[in-house]
Amino acid sequence: MSREKARMDPRVRRTREMLWNALIALLYEKDYNKIRVNEIAERATLNRTTFY
């Protein structure tokens, strides 16, 4: 794998961090099985398609 592929784009890293933080915050509020993708995306202030 080349060095360029090994580095992650900062935008991708930031998006993943936002989604992860949104999930963690929702886990404090709701049961895991009741959390929906739309709720995670909304909490992260991202579009649902960005999640996928």
N, CA, C and O atoms as a Tinker XYZ file with bonds, in Angstrom:
   208  protein
     1  N      0.848000   -1.180000    0.000000    73     2
     2  CA     0.000000    0.000000    0.000000    64     1     3
     3  C      0.889000    1.237000    0.000000    63     2     4     5
     4  O      1.863000    1.315000    0.749000    81     3
     5  N      0.549000    2.186000   -0.835000    73     3     6
     6  CA     1.356000    3.400000   -0.911000    64     5     7
     7  C      1.073000    4.300000    0.284000    63     6     8     9
     8  O      0.073000    4.131000    0.980000    81     7
     9  N      1.954000    5.247000    0.510000    73     7    10
    10  CA     1.778000    6.183000    1.635000    64     9    11
    11  C      0.520000    7.017000    1.489000    63    10    12    13
    12  O     -0.149000    7.317000    2.478000    81    11
    13  N      0.191000    7.394000    0.252000    73    11    14
    14  CA    -0.990000    8.219000    0.024000    64    13    15
    15  C     -2.263000    7.477000    0.424000    63    14    16    17
    16  O     -3.175000    8.078000    0.994000    81    15
    17  N     -2.334000    6.199000    0.136000    73    15    18
    18  CA    -3.513000    5.425000    0.494000    64    17    19
    19  C     -3.551000    5.158000    2.000000    63    18    20    21
    20  O     -4.629000    5.035000    2.581000    81    19
    21  N     -2.393000    5.070000    2.622000    73    19    22
    22  CA    -2.325000    4.788000    4.055000    64    21    23
    23  C     -2.858000    5.956000    4.876000    63    22    24    25
    24  O     -3.438000    5.741000    5.940000    81    23
    25  N     -2.676000    7.173000    4.410000    73    23    26
    26  CA    -3.187000    8.354000    5.121000    64    25    27
    27  C     -4.672000    8.510000    4.881000    63    26    28    29
    28  O     -5.165000    8.315000    3.770000    81    27
    29  N     -5.367000    8.861000    5.928000    73    27    30
    30  CA    -6.800000    9.080000    5.787000    64    29    31
    31  C     -7.052000   10.567000    5.564000    63    30    32    33
    32  O     -6.441000   11.426000    6.200000    81    31
    33  N     -7.958000   10.837000    4.654000    73    31    34
    34  CA    -8.353000   12.203000    4.364000    64    33    35
    35  C     -8.896000   12.838000    5.653000    63    34    36    37
    36  O     -9.714000   12.224000    6.338000    81    35
    37  N     -8.457000   14.047000    5.989000    73    35    38
    38  CA    -8.940000   14.696000    7.217000    64    37    39
    39  C    -10.456000   14.860000    7.259000    63    38    40    41
    40  O    -11.051000   14.836000    8.336000    81    39
    41  N    -11.079000   15.026000    6.107000    73    39    42
    42  CA   -12.541000   15.150000    6.068000    64    41    43
    43  C    -13.209000   13.842000    6.477000    63    42    44    45
    44  O    -14.214000   13.841000    7.188000    81    43
    45  N    -12.642000   12.734000    6.022000    73    43    46
    46  CA   -13.178000   11.426000    6.392000    64    45    47
    47  C    -12.994000   11.196000    7.884000    63    46    48    49
    48  O    -13.906000   10.721000    8.561000    81    47
    49  N    -11.828000   11.528000    8.392000    73    47    50
    50  CA   -11.547000   11.364000    9.819000    64    49    51
    51  C    -12.512000   12.203000   10.663000    63    50    52    53
    52  O    -13.030000   11.729000   11.674000    81    51
    53  N    -12.746000   13.435000   10.249000    73    51    54
    54  CA   -13.641000   14.332000   10.981000    64    53    55
    55  C    -15.081000   13.808000   10.940000    63    54    56    57
    56  O    -15.782000   13.841000   11.951000    81    55
    57  N    -15.518000   13.328000    9.780000    73    55    58
    58  CA   -16.869000   12.794000    9.647000    64    57    59
    59  C    -17.061000   11.576000   10.533000    63    58    60    61
    60  O    -18.081000   11.457000   11.213000    81    59
    61  N    -16.091000   10.672000   10.531000    73    59    62
    62  CA   -16.188000    9.477000   11.378000    64    61    63
    63  C    -16.220000    9.849000   12.854000    63    62    64    65
    64  O    -16.953000    9.248000   13.639000    81    63
    65  N    -15.435000   10.829000   13.218000    73    63    66
    66  CA   -15.422000   11.276000   14.614000    64    65    67
    67  C    -16.775000   11.872000   15.009000    63    66    68    69
    68  O    -17.270000   11.620000   16.107000    81    67
    69  N    -17.367000   12.661000   14.116000    73    67    70
    70  CA   -18.671000   13.254000   14.399000    64    69    71
    71  C    -19.737000   12.167000   14.567000    63    70    72    73
    72  O    -20.567000   12.243000   15.472000    81    71
    73  N    -19.710000   11.164000   13.698000    73    71    74
    74  CA   -20.674000   10.075000   13.797000    64    73    75
    75  C    -20.467000    9.270000   15.078000    63    74    76    77
    76  O    -21.428000    8.914000   15.760000    81    75
    77  N    -19.214000    8.989000   15.395000    73    75    78
    78  CA   -18.905000    8.228000   16.604000    64    77    79
    79  C    -19.369000    8.985000   17.852000    63    78    80    81
    80  O    -19.979000    8.397000   18.745000    81    79
    81  N    -19.084000   10.270000   17.912000    73    79    82
    82  CA   -19.503000   11.078000   19.067000    64    81    83
    83  C    -21.021000   11.135000   19.188000    63    82    84    85
    84  O    -21.561000   11.110000   20.294000    81    83
    85  N    -21.700000   11.212000   18.060000    73    83    86
    86  CA   -23.166000   11.219000   18.079000    64    85    87
    87  C    -23.701000    9.903000   18.613000    63    86    88    89
    88  O    -24.647000    9.887000   19.401000    81    87
    89  N    -23.104000    8.803000   18.190000    73    87    90
    90  CA   -23.533000    7.499000   18.674000    64    89    91
    91  C    -23.324000    7.371000   20.180000    63    90    92    93
    92  O    -24.209000    6.901000   20.896000    81    91
    93  N    -22.167000    7.784000   20.652000    73    91    94
    94  CA   -21.872000    7.709000   22.082000    64    93    95
    95  C    -22.876000    8.541000   22.879000    63    94    96    97
    96  O    -23.369000    8.093000   23.914000    81    95
    97  N    -23.176000    9.738000   22.404000    73    95    98
    98  CA   -24.130000   10.601000   23.098000    64    97    99
    99  C    -25.513000    9.952000   23.142000    63    98   100   101
   100  O    -26.196000   10.017000   24.164000    81    99
   101  N    -25.924000    9.334000   22.049000    73    99   102
   102  CA   -27.231000    8.682000   22.015000    64   101   103
   103  C    -27.265000    7.453000   22.915000    63   102   104   105
   104  O    -28.310000    7.136000   23.484000    81   103
   105  N    -26.157000    6.770000   23.050000    73   103   106
   106  CA   -26.108000    5.598000   23.930000    64   105   107
   107  C    -26.350000    5.969000   25.389000    63   106   108   109
   108  O    -26.854000    5.155000   26.163000    81   107
   109  N    -25.998000    7.180000   25.760000    73   107   110
   110  CA   -26.275000    7.644000   27.120000    64   109   111
   111  C    -27.763000    7.912000   27.323000    63   110   112   113
   112  O    -28.259000    7.892000   28.449000    81   111
   113  N    -28.469000    8.163000   26.221000    73   111   114
   114  CA   -29.882000    8.517000   26.303000    64   113   115
   115  C    -30.830000    7.360000   26.024000    63   114   116   117
   116  O    -31.921000    7.298000   26.592000    81   115
   117  N    -30.415000    6.433000   25.143000    73   115   118
   118  CA   -31.326000    5.388000   24.684000    64   117   119
   119  C    -30.639000    4.033000   24.676000    63   118   120   121
   120  O    -29.413000    3.937000   24.722000    81   119
   121  N    -31.446000    3.003000   24.618000    73   119   122
   122  CA   -30.948000    1.647000   24.458000    64   121   123
   123  C    -30.387000    1.487000   23.038000    63   122   124   125
   124  O    -30.910000    2.070000   22.089000    81   123
   125  N    -29.341000    0.706000   22.908000    73   123   126
   126  CA   -28.664000    0.515000   21.623000    64   125   127
   127  C    -29.639000    0.091000   20.526000    63   126   128   129
   128  O    -29.581000    0.607000   19.410000    81   127
   129  N    -30.523000   -0.837000   20.837000    73   127   130
   130  CA   -31.450000   -1.376000   19.834000    64   129   131
   131  C    -32.495000   -0.371000   19.378000    63   130   132   133
   132  O    -33.172000   -0.598000   18.376000    81   131
   133  N    -32.635000    0.717000   20.083000    73   131   134
   134  CA   -33.642000    1.717000   19.724000    64   133   135
   135  C    -33.064000    2.915000   18.976000    63   134   136   137
   136  O    -33.806000    3.815000   18.581000    81   135
   137  N    -31.760000    2.932000   18.779000    73   135   138
   138  CA   -31.107000    4.029000   18.054000    64   137   139
   139  C    -31.186000    3.757000   16.559000    63   138   140   141
   140  O    -30.881000    2.656000   16.100000    81   139
   141  N    -31.593000    4.759000   15.814000    73   139   142
   142  CA   -31.731000    4.641000   14.362000    64   141   143
   143  C    -30.649000    5.469000   13.663000    63   142   144   145
   144  O    -30.125000    6.440000   14.208000    81   143
   145  N    -30.339000    5.050000   12.449000    73   143   146
   146  CA   -29.321000    5.739000   11.649000    64   145   147
   147  C    -29.670000    7.210000   11.504000    63   146   148   149
   148  O    -28.796000    8.070000   11.609000    81   147
   149  N    -30.917000    7.499000   11.269000    73   147   150
   150  CA   -31.348000    8.885000   11.092000    64   149   151
   151  C    -31.035000    9.724000   12.337000    63   150   152   153
   152  O    -30.643000   10.885000   12.220000    81   151
   153  N    -31.204000    9.147000   13.509000    73   151   154
   154  CA   -30.922000    9.870000   14.750000    64   153   155
   155  C    -29.429000   10.164000   14.891000    63   154   156   157
   156  O    -29.037000   11.249000   15.321000    81   155
   157  N    -28.615000    9.198000   14.529000    73   155   158
   158  CA   -27.162000    9.402000   14.600000    64   157   159
   159  C    -26.747000   10.512000   13.647000    63   158   160   161
   160  O    -26.001000   11.415000   14.025000    81   159
   161  N    -27.227000   10.444000   12.418000    73   159   162
   162  CA   -26.875000   11.450000   11.416000    64   161   163
   163  C    -27.359000   12.835000   11.836000    63   162   164   165
   164  O    -26.639000   13.823000   11.691000    81   163
   165  N    -28.568000   12.900000   12.349000    73   163   166
   166  CA   -29.104000   14.189000   12.786000    64   165   167
   167  C    -28.278000   14.772000   13.930000    63   166   168   169
   168  O    -27.970000   15.964000   13.934000    81   167
   169  N    -27.921000   13.935000   14.892000    73   167   170
   170  CA   -27.124000   14.394000   16.032000    64   169   171
   171  C    -25.739000   14.869000   15.577000    63   170   172   173
   172  O    -25.177000   15.807000   16.141000    81   171
   173  N    -25.201000   14.208000   14.551000    73   171   174
   174  CA   -23.880000   14.574000   14.025000    64   173   175
   175  C    -23.959000   15.740000   13.041000    63   174   176   177
   176  O    -22.934000   16.193000   12.531000    81   175
   177  N    -25.143000   16.216000   12.780000    73   175   178
   178  CA   -25.406000   17.272000   11.794000    64   177   179
   179  C    -24.859000   16.912000   10.415000    63   178   180   181
   180  O    -24.223000   17.722000    9.739000    81   179
   181  N    -25.130000   15.666000   10.023000    73   179   182
   182  CA   -24.738000   15.169000    8.715000    64   181   183
   183  C    -25.961000   14.576000    8.023000    63   182   184   185
   184  O    -26.955000   14.254000    8.673000    81   183
   185  N    -25.883000   14.433000    6.709000    73   183   186
   186  CA   -26.950000   13.767000    5.977000    64   185   187
   187  C    -26.891000   12.269000    6.243000    63   186   188   189
   188  O    -25.832000   11.711000    6.529000    81   187
   189  N    -28.056000   11.633000    6.143000    73   187   190
   190  CA   -28.102000   10.194000    6.368000    64   189   191
   191  C    -27.264000    9.449000    5.335000    63   190   192   193
   192  O    -26.669000    8.419000    5.651000    81   191
   193  N    -27.211000    9.951000    4.118000    73   191   194
   194  CA   -26.419000    9.296000    3.079000    64   193   195
   195  C    -24.928000    9.326000    3.424000    63   194   196   197
   196  O    -24.185000    8.435000    3.015000    81   195
   197  N    -24.492000   10.324000    4.158000    73   195   198
   198  CA   -23.093000   10.393000    4.584000    64   197   199
   199  C    -22.772000    9.230000    5.515000    63   198   200   201
   200  O    -21.655000    8.713000    5.508000    81   199
   201  N    -23.745000    8.824000    6.309000    73   199   202
   202  CA   -23.558000    7.687000    7.217000    64   201   203
   203  C    -23.185000    6.438000    6.425000    63   202   204   205
   204  O    -22.281000    5.691000    6.799000    81   203
   205  N    -23.903000    6.229000    5.322000    73   203   206
   206  CA   -23.667000    5.022000    4.522000    64   205   207
   207  C    -22.424000    5.159000    3.688000    63   206   208
   208  O    -22.070000    4.239000    2.951000    81   207
